[in-house]
Structures are given as structure tokens and as C-alpha cells.
Amino acid sequence: MTDRTRSALVQEDHSEAAHSPSFTRDGSAWSEVTLLTDEVYRLRLGGLLRPAWMIGVCTGLAQAQISIQRLHARRLSHDGTWIAELHVLAMPGSADPLQLPLIKFAEEAPLERADGLCLRDYDLTPSSDHGGTLRLGLSAQDSVGLLGSLLAAFGKLALLPVEMHIETRDNEATDCLWLTTSVGGNPSADDWRALNDLLARSIQH
């Protein structure tokens, strides 16, 4: 084998290793991180997760300077089994996404956050999906930590998502969430009014 051939094989091995997924399992929860392109990663989480797990994940990603570009998450059953996929962008100076303790983030208690919400518009309607939820569609200027701030604010109203679809394009976040109560019951008219008041105060003027 020539030195040039040997060098090419070594470079190929390193390239394959750099693109190999990072997989972690902890009990019934698991996570997988894969490098897609330069600075863009796919994060997958699944298994039995606590109701407010996404707040912890969003907080951990924001602290690591990693921006969520796309997210699809859904609770599969009332016992807390979830499946989620996120596409994220590693910002300058960010931590290595392949080394992030995503399950630990998911298990951490939500942090008290004072971030003010700033939305462009929203639409909030009762829905029969998931046995009874509040369906929230919104748009906002994207920023690192935006989703975590939203979920933390909803959590203070005892509302948590059971399904989420998040898209960011041209620095504009377009989100759709289905929210239920933190105790698993159907949201009431009072829940709708409390959330609507919060969202109305958050609209940019």
C-alpha cells in the first residue's frame, strides 16, 4: 500500500468518524446527535420523558449557544412517551453538539426565566386533537432561547405542549403547538383566557 493510499484511507476513516451519530441511552430515554452539514446537526430524543422535558432541553441548548431551526415533537401516549427531532445550528463559540448531555437537560427542573416574550402575531383556538388541547400558532423574530422562553411562560400558566412543529426561515420563527394542562386535563375557558392575555401583551407594537 502506498503512503498516498494509506493517507487517503486514514482521511476517509476520520471523515466517517466525524459524521458518526452520538447515541446515548439512560433507562427508557435515549438521544442521538448527527452532523448533517457544517454547523447543522440533527438531534433526536425519545422514550419516557417528564412533561416539562422540552423546557430543560431548550434551556440547555440556549446556554450552549445552539439555535433551534426546526423541531417536530409529539407525545405518543399519556404515560409520557415522546419522539422528537430537532435540526439545530451551532452558533460561533457554541459547545460541541455531539457532546451535549441531552437526556440530562431533559431531566433538569425548568429554570425560572424572566425573558420577555415578543411576538409578531398569534392564533389561539380550542382543538379536539389529543383529546382536547389549545392549538397555538404564532410567529416571531427568531432568537437563541426563544422556544425555551415561550415554554417557560406557558409552564407558569400550568400549560405544557403535547405536540410541537417549529420552523425558522429568514430569521422568522413560525411555530404551532398543542397545549394541555400540566396535570393532563383538558384546558378550560379560564386557561384559554389566561394564555390569550399573555400572548396579547406580547405582541409587538
Backbone torsions as a table, in degrees:
resi	resn	phi	psi	omega
1	MET	NA	129.6	179.8
2	THR	-75.1	160.2	178.3
3	ASP	-62.2	-35.8	-179.7
4	ARG	-65.6	-42.0	178.4
5	THR	-65.2	-42.9	180.0
6	ARG	-62.3	-42.0	179.6
7	SER	-64.0	-40.8	179.3
8	ALA	-63.6	-39.8	179.5
9	LEU	-66.8	-39.0	178.7
10	VAL	-63.7	-43.5	179.0
11	GLN	-63.3	-38.2	178.7
12	GLU	-65.3	-41.4	178.6
13	ASP	-62.5	-42.3	179.7
14	HIS	-64.9	-38.6	179.0
15	SER	-63.9	-43.1	178.7
16	GLU	-64.4	-39.6	179.4
17	ALA	-64.6	-38.6	-178.7
18	ALA	-64.7	-28.3	-178.5
19	HIS	-98.8	3.8	179.5
20	SER	-72.5	136.2	178.8
21	PRO	-64.8	150.2	173.1
22	SER	-102.0	114.0	-174.2
23	PHE	-112.5	136.7	178.5
24	THR	-136.6	138.2	173.6
25	ARG	-128.1	135.9	177.0
26	ASP	-137.6	101.9	-175.7
27	GLY	63.9	-124.8	-178.7
28	SER	-92.9	2.4	179.3
29	ALA	-104.3	149.1	178.9
30	TRP	-146.0	157.9	176.2
31	SER	-144.3	153.6	178.9
32	GLU	-144.4	133.0	179.2
33	VAL	-122.7	129.9	-178.6
34	THR	-131.0	132.9	173.2
35	LEU	-76.7	123.0	179.9
36	LEU	-94.9	-56.0	175.9
37	THR	-141.2	-178.0	179.3
38	ASP	-54.7	117.6	174.9
39	GLU	72.3	-0.1	177.7
40	VAL	-111.1	128.6	-175.5
41	TYR	-128.7	152.4	171.9
42	ARG	-107.1	126.1	177.6
43	LEU	-112.2	129.9	175.3
44	ARG	-122.7	137.9	175.5
45	LEU	-134.7	148.5	178.4
46	GLY	-162.1	173.8	178.7
47	GLY	100.8	-160.9	-177.3
48	LEU	-82.5	113.2	-177.8
49	LEU	-127.7	149.3	-178.9
50	ARG	-69.8	159.6	-173.2
51	PRO	-56.6	-37.6	-176.2
52	ALA	-97.9	24.8	-174.2
53	TRP	-59.8	-34.2	-174.9
54	MET	-68.5	-28.8	177.2
55	ILE	-63.0	-43.9	179.0
56	GLY	-64.1	-41.9	179.3
57	VAL	-64.2	-46.5	-179.7
58	CYS	-62.9	-40.0	178.4
59	THR	-63.7	-44.9	179.3
60	GLY	-62.8	-41.6	178.9
61	LEU	-65.5	-42.5	179.9
62	ALA	-63.2	-42.6	179.0
63	GLN	-65.1	-28.3	178.2
64	ALA	-86.3	3.9	-179.6
65	GLN	61.4	47.6	178.4
66	ILE	-122.0	126.0	-173.8
67	SER	-99.9	131.9	176.9
68	ILE	-79.8	121.1	179.1
69	GLN	-98.1	-31.8	-178.2
70	ARG	-154.6	141.4	-179.1
71	LEU	-149.9	134.4	171.1
72	HIS	-132.4	121.5	-178.5
73	ALA	-141.8	144.8	-177.8
74	ARG	-151.4	134.0	172.1
75	ARG	-78.4	125.6	-174.5
76	LEU	-86.8	-24.3	-178.6
77	SER	-156.6	164.4	-177.7
78	HIS	-71.8	-9.6	178.9
79	ASP	-80.8	-1.1	176.8
80	GLY	98.9	15.6	176.7
81	THR	-80.8	128.9	-175.8
82	TRP	-127.1	160.8	166.6
83	ILE	-138.0	133.7	-176.7
84	ALA	-146.1	145.5	174.0
85	GLU	-135.7	129.7	-179.7
86	LEU	-124.9	139.7	167.2
87	HIS	-107.6	125.8	-173.5
88	VAL	-128.5	157.4	179.0
89	LEU	-116.0	125.0	176.4
90	ALA	-79.8	114.8	-179.0
91	MET	-78.2	163.2	176.7
92	PRO	-54.4	130.6	-179.6
93	GLY	81.6	9.1	-177.6
94	SER	-75.0	163.9	171.4
95	ALA	-72.6	162.3	178.5
96	ASP	-73.2	114.1	-178.8
97	PRO	-57.7	-29.0	-179.6
98	LEU	-68.0	-17.2	-177.8
99	GLN	-105.5	4.6	-175.5
100	LEU	-73.1	136.6	176.9
101	PRO	-83.9	74.6	-171.9
102	LEU	-62.0	-39.7	-179.9
103	ILE	-66.3	-38.0	176.2
104	LYS	-62.7	-43.3	176.1
105	PHE	-55.7	-45.2	-176.4
106	ALA	-64.7	-28.1	-176.5
107	GLU	-88.4	-12.7	-176.6
108	GLU	-76.3	145.7	179.0
109	ALA	-65.9	143.5	178.6
110	PRO	-57.8	139.3	177.0
111	LEU	-83.7	147.5	172.9
112	GLU	-72.2	123.1	-176.0
113	ARG	-122.1	140.1	-179.9
114	ALA	-109.9	12.6	-178.3
115	ASP	-61.1	128.6	176.3
116	GLY	-77.4	138.3	178.8
117	LEU	-83.8	144.3	179.8
118	CYS	-141.3	103.0	-175.3
119	LEU	-111.2	155.1	173.7
120	ARG	-86.2	-48.1	176.5
121	ASP	-161.4	170.6	-179.6
122	TYR	-158.1	163.2	175.6
123	ASP	-140.9	121.3	-175.7
124	LEU	-122.9	118.8	-177.8
125	THR	-139.7	146.5	171.2
126	PRO	-64.9	146.2	-179.0
127	SER	-137.6	149.3	175.3
128	SER	-86.9	-4.1	179.3
129	ASP	-61.9	145.4	179.3
130	HIS	58.3	30.2	177.8
131	GLY	80.3	6.5	-179.8
132	GLY	125.1	107.6	-178.3
133	THR	-145.0	174.0	167.4
134	LEU	-103.9	121.9	179.1
135	ARG	-93.9	121.5	-177.0
136	LEU	-119.3	119.9	170.2
137	GLY	-109.7	137.3	-177.8
138	LEU	-151.3	161.1	172.5
139	SER	-134.5	148.9	-177.9
140	ALA	-161.1	158.0	172.3
141	GLN	-66.9	131.1	-175.8
142	ASP	-71.8	146.1	173.9
143	SER	-157.0	153.5	178.1
144	VAL	-62.7	125.8	179.6
145	GLY	93.3	1.4	-178.0
146	LEU	-59.6	-49.5	-176.7
147	LEU	-64.3	-40.3	178.5
148	GLY	-61.0	-40.2	178.2
149	SER	-64.4	-41.6	177.9
150	LEU	-60.8	-50.1	-176.6
151	LEU	-65.2	-36.8	178.4
152	ALA	-65.1	-40.4	178.3
153	ALA	-65.7	-40.8	177.6
154	PHE	-66.2	-36.9	179.6
155	GLY	-61.5	-33.0	178.2
156	LYS	-67.3	-20.0	175.1
157	LEU	-95.4	10.8	-179.0
158	ALA	62.8	35.0	176.6
159	LEU	-120.0	133.8	-178.4
160	LEU	-134.3	149.5	-179.3
161	PRO	-78.0	147.8	169.8
162	VAL	-114.3	-10.2	174.4
163	GLU	-156.7	142.6	-178.7
164	MET	-142.6	140.1	171.3
165	HIS	-132.2	114.0	-174.5
166	ILE	-120.4	130.7	177.2
167	GLU	-134.9	137.8	175.6
168	THR	-125.4	121.9	178.3
169	ARG	-139.2	133.5	178.1
170	ASP	51.5	44.2	176.7
171	ASN	64.6	20.8	177.7
172	GLU	-119.3	123.2	178.0
173	ALA	-92.8	127.6	175.8
174	THR	-122.0	111.5	-171.0
175	ASP	-120.0	150.0	172.2
176	CYS	-137.1	124.5	-176.9
177	LEU	-131.2	145.5	172.5
178	TRP	-111.1	118.3	-171.9
179	LEU	-111.9	141.0	173.5
180	THR	-130.0	175.9	-179.4
181	THR	-76.9	156.1	-177.8
182	SER	-66.0	-17.6	177.7
183	VAL	-95.9	2.4	174.8
184	GLY	90.9	3.8	179.7
185	GLY	-89.0	168.5	177.9
186	ASN	-70.2	137.4	177.1
187	PRO	-61.3	143.2	-179.0
188	SER	-97.8	177.2	175.6
189	ALA	-62.5	-35.1	177.0
190	ASP	-65.0	-38.1	177.1
191	ASP	-62.3	-43.2	179.3
192	TRP	-61.2	-45.1	-178.3
193	ARG	-64.7	-42.7	-179.2
194	ALA	-63.2	-43.2	179.9
195	LEU	-70.2	-40.6	179.3
196	ASN	-62.0	-39.5	177.5
197	ASP	-62.4	-44.2	178.7
198	LEU	-60.5	-46.6	-177.5
199	LEU	-66.8	-40.5	-179.9
200	ALA	-61.4	-37.2	178.9
201	ARG	-71.7	-16.5	-175.7
202	SER	-92.7	-5.1	-177.5
203	ILE	-71.7	134.0	176.9
204	GLN	-66.5	140.3	177.5
205	HIS	-122.5	NA	NA
